[in-house]
């Protein structure tokens, strides 16, 4: 029995892996090292991490700049309660984010991950109206096909899907609308009393876990403008789209209308440690700035503003703003567009591939096989085939996508494209 087999066996005796059917689960691959775009297993085989390990690893694995900052911080201050205390990494990170965020944000609220950042945003918006004495404004609007996390508030504002089916009766009521085209608010929301609506939450331009669905920027701009006219709080969930993924630092930069609250996580720390951020405007904050203690925002986490995570985030932001990193994002964007055009134009793939799309460092398409959706078993076959060729892909059902670390080279990108083309050609030949 090899060490690799032994570790996989031990894992299957004690570990419950996320988003993974447990019966007939494939053997988990023991990873012992990360370096740049590569993950290396116990047998020495390396794989290009084409999805940045669930969209978090911006600059590549084990980046020395982030590692050094973590080391320095760990020797100084590793954790402190954030109710009544503060520390330099948290303050410096907030200052940096407020300078970069698209909009008029004035306050940063820290939490633990993407799901909790959206929980904070929803609670913030609902309590804003409660604090203002307008308790009838308690309706929440979200987009169909949305996914905002796995905690109960985040599930409630996510579309009713395989992710939420077992909990449907426990989720609070939400008004779901289609992702906007050019329609105005009245077409999108017939019969809604706007003075009963507290907030609208959305993933700007790309709905990630829903299948990398991309939608119209102008339509979203129109909708946000209409919502703002009715004083509806707009919450941008940029957990996935933030920090350059769409080609701009934030997807909201494509829009004229800016959100009132923005949620961040995933790439925030360069994929090194979990950290969530919910930023709000001064208008939101002032509703909680009161002598009435009942208007306090009673929310927090044991690891709120963890110094190690904040230090990693500061290091990642430094890397992100370097001209070389921004140039890499542009390079990936251009090559993705080129490859998307090639896939669309290839007649041999016409009956195997549909809806090819790209935005920034994200490229996606559907494989035509069976029904569309997350439960399509073609994902397992594609992952297995790609791993054999030295690439890690994890399709969302029959939606194949890539979202590589920014350090990927043109040669590595081409290898990635070649593997995808070979796999799709194999499907087309069946």
WOQUIUR-V504039 format. One record per helix or strand of 3 or more residues. SS is the DSSP state (helix for helix, strand for strand). FROM is the first residue (numbers start at 1). LEN is the number of residues. If there is no record, write none. Layout:
SS/FROM/LEN, SS/FROM/LEN
This chain:
helix/3/12, strand/31/6, strand/38/4, strand/46/4, helix/52/4, helix/64/11, helix/88/13, strand/105/7, helix/114/18, strand/139/5, helix/152/5, helix/165/6, strand/175/3, helix/185/4, helix/194/3, strand/197/6, helix/217/13, strand/233/5, helix/251/4, strand/261/4, helix/266/4, strand/276/6, helix/282/5, helix/293/3, helix/307/14, helix/323/23, helix/347/3, strand/353/7, strand/362/6, helix/378/11, strand/399/4, helix/410/20
